[in-house]
């Protein structure tokens, strides 16, 4: 069995609305941030595909294949439309 890690998640904009909170701590055995988002998307029915988001781990922009570690903070960021 994979070891469960505690990950701090912060949600903004539409994801915050869909989740109903701005942050939470989850326990996951996902090894990458992309794998974790897919699990969250299934669980909470997020409407935004990961391809339309940026991700940051511990305040650094990352790619979706980046490994996550116990106690990391992950932020999912929607692109901002200007006008």
ChimeraX commands (.cxc) that place a marker at each C-alpha (Angstrom):
marker #1 position 0.00,0.00,0.00 radius 0.5
marker #1 position 1.25,3.47,-0.88 radius 0.5
marker #1 position 2.01,5.85,1.96 radius 0.5
marker #1 position -0.58,8.59,2.41 radius 0.5
marker #1 position 0.73,12.14,2.39 radius 0.5
marker #1 position -0.98,15.23,3.74 radius 0.5
marker #1 position -1.19,17.94,1.07 radius 0.5
marker #1 position -2.44,21.50,1.61 radius 0.5
marker #1 position -4.68,22.54,-1.28 radius 0.5
marker #1 position -5.75,26.11,-2.05 radius 0.5
marker #1 position -8.63,26.80,-4.42 radius 0.5
marker #1 position -9.42,30.05,-6.23 radius 0.5
marker #1 position -12.19,31.38,-8.47 radius 0.5
marker #1 position -14.36,28.68,-10.08 radius 0.5
marker #1 position -12.65,25.79,-8.30 radius 0.5
marker #1 position -13.33,27.49,-4.95 radius 0.5
marker #1 position -16.99,27.85,-5.93 radius 0.5
marker #1 position -17.25,24.24,-7.07 radius 0.5
marker #1 position -15.47,22.88,-3.98 radius 0.5
marker #1 position -17.27,25.19,-1.56 radius 0.5
marker #1 position -14.11,26.19,0.33 radius 0.5
marker #1 position -10.87,28.04,-0.31 radius 0.5
marker #1 position -8.50,25.48,1.19 radius 0.5
marker #1 position -8.29,22.04,2.71 radius 0.5
marker #1 position -5.79,19.40,3.75 radius 0.5
marker #1 position -6.19,16.10,1.95 radius 0.5
marker #1 position -4.56,12.73,2.40 radius 0.5
marker #1 position -3.46,11.18,-0.87 radius 0.5
marker #1 position -1.21,8.49,-2.24 radius 0.5
marker #1 position -0.94,10.31,-5.60 radius 0.5
marker #1 position 2.67,10.70,-6.63 radius 0.5
marker #1 position 2.32,13.69,-8.98 radius 0.5
marker #1 position 0.31,16.89,-8.87 radius 0.5
marker #1 position -1.46,15.87,-12.11 radius 0.5
marker #1 position -2.54,12.54,-10.63 radius 0.5
marker #1 position -3.80,14.33,-7.53 radius 0.5
marker #1 position -5.83,16.84,-9.56 radius 0.5
marker #1 position -7.46,14.03,-11.53 radius 0.5
marker #1 position -8.51,12.36,-8.27 radius 0.5
marker #1 position -9.88,15.66,-6.92 radius 0.5
marker #1 position -11.65,16.34,-10.22 radius 0.5
marker #1 position -13.41,12.97,-10.03 radius 0.5
marker #1 position -14.30,13.40,-6.36 radius 0.5
marker #1 position -15.59,16.99,-6.55 radius 0.5
marker #1 position -16.75,17.04,-10.19 radius 0.5
marker #1 position -14.52,20.00,-11.12 radius 0.5
marker #1 position -15.53,21.35,-14.53 radius 0.5
marker #1 position -12.08,22.69,-15.46 radius 0.5
marker #1 position -9.72,20.26,-17.20 radius 0.5
marker #1 position -6.16,20.36,-15.92 radius 0.5
marker #1 position -4.98,21.53,-19.35 radius 0.5
marker #1 position -6.74,24.84,-18.63 radius 0.5
marker #1 position -4.99,25.38,-15.29 radius 0.5
marker #1 position -1.55,26.26,-14.03 radius 0.5
marker #1 position -0.25,24.67,-10.87 radius 0.5
marker #1 position 2.13,25.84,-8.17 radius 0.5
marker #1 position 3.77,23.74,-5.49 radius 0.5
marker #1 position 5.12,25.60,-2.46 radius 0.5
marker #1 position 4.76,28.94,-4.29 radius 0.5
marker #1 position 6.70,27.79,-7.38 radius 0.5
marker #1 position 5.04,27.20,-10.73 radius 0.5
marker #1 position 5.33,23.54,-11.61 radius 0.5
marker #1 position 4.42,21.11,-14.34 radius 0.5
marker #1 position 1.77,18.43,-13.98 radius 0.5
marker #1 position 4.35,15.64,-13.72 radius 0.5
marker #1 position 6.01,17.22,-10.67 radius 0.5
marker #1 position 6.29,14.91,-7.67 radius 0.5
marker #1 position 4.44,15.95,-4.53 radius 0.5
marker #1 position 5.73,15.43,-1.02 radius 0.5
marker #1 position 4.19,15.28,2.42 radius 0.5
marker #1 position 3.09,18.73,3.65 radius 0.5
marker #1 position 3.42,20.43,0.25 radius 0.5
marker #1 position 1.08,23.30,-0.55 radius 0.5
marker #1 position -0.55,23.05,-3.98 radius 0.5
marker #1 position -2.43,25.87,-5.69 radius 0.5
marker #1 position -4.48,25.44,-8.86 radius 0.5
marker #1 position -4.55,28.69,-10.86 radius 0.5
marker #1 position -7.00,29.59,-13.60 radius 0.5
marker #1 position -5.84,31.81,-16.44 radius 0.5
marker #1 position -7.01,35.38,-16.03 radius 0.5
marker #1 position -8.91,36.95,-18.90 radius 0.5
marker #1 position -8.27,40.63,-19.44 radius 0.5
marker #1 position -10.21,43.16,-21.38 radius 0.5
marker link #1:1,2 radius 0.2
marker link #1:2,3 radius 0.2
marker link #1:3,4 radius 0.2
marker link #1:4,5 radius 0.2
marker link #1:5,6 radius 0.2
marker link #1:6,7 radius 0.2
marker link #1:7,8 radius 0.2
marker link #1:8,9 radius 0.2
marker link #1:9,10 radius 0.2
marker link #1:10,11 radius 0.2
marker link #1:11,12 radius 0.2
marker link #1:12,13 radius 0.2
marker link #1:13,14 radius 0.2
marker link #1:14,15 radius 0.2
marker link #1:15,16 radius 0.2
marker link #1:16,17 radius 0.2
marker link #1:17,18 radius 0.2
marker link #1:18,19 radius 0.2
marker link #1:19,20 radius 0.2
marker link #1:20,21 radius 0.2
marker link #1:21,22 radius 0.2
marker link #1:22,23 radius 0.2
marker link #1:23,24 radius 0.2
marker link #1:24,25 radius 0.2
marker link #1:25,26 radius 0.2
marker link #1:26,27 radius 0.2
marker link #1:27,28 radius 0.2
marker link #1:28,29 radius 0.2
marker link #1:29,30 radius 0.2
marker link #1:30,31 radius 0.2
marker link #1:31,32 radius 0.2
marker link #1:32,33 radius 0.2
marker link #1:33,34 radius 0.2
marker link #1:34,35 radius 0.2
marker link #1:35,36 radius 0.2
marker link #1:36,37 radius 0.2
marker link #1:37,38 radius 0.2
marker link #1:38,39 radius 0.2
marker link #1:39,40 radius 0.2
marker link #1:40,41 radius 0.2
marker link #1:41,42 radius 0.2
marker link #1:42,43 radius 0.2
marker link #1:43,44 radius 0.2
marker link #1:44,45 radius 0.2
marker link #1:45,46 radius 0.2
marker link #1:46,47 radius 0.2
marker link #1:47,48 radius 0.2
marker link #1:48,49 radius 0.2
marker link #1:49,50 radius 0.2
marker link #1:50,51 radius 0.2
marker link #1:51,52 radius 0.2
marker link #1:52,53 radius 0.2
marker link #1:53,54 radius 0.2
marker link #1:54,55 radius 0.2
marker link #1:55,56 radius 0.2
marker link #1:56,57 radius 0.2
marker link #1:57,58 radius 0.2
marker link #1:58,59 radius 0.2
marker link #1:59,60 radius 0.2
marker link #1:60,61 radius 0.2
marker link #1:61,62 radius 0.2
marker link #1:62,63 radius 0.2
marker link #1:63,64 radius 0.2
marker link #1:64,65 radius 0.2
marker link #1:65,66 radius 0.2
marker link #1:66,67 radius 0.2
marker link #1:67,68 radius 0.2
marker link #1:68,69 radius 0.2
marker link #1:69,70 radius 0.2
marker link #1:70,71 radius 0.2
marker link #1:71,72 radius 0.2
marker link #1:72,73 radius 0.2
marker link #1:73,74 radius 0.2
marker link #1:74,75 radius 0.2
marker link #1:75,76 radius 0.2
marker link #1:76,77 radius 0.2
marker link #1:77,78 radius 0.2
marker link #1:78,79 radius 0.2
marker link #1:79,80 radius 0.2
marker link #1:80,81 radius 0.2
marker link #1:81,82 radius 0.2
marker link #1:82,83 radius 0.2
view
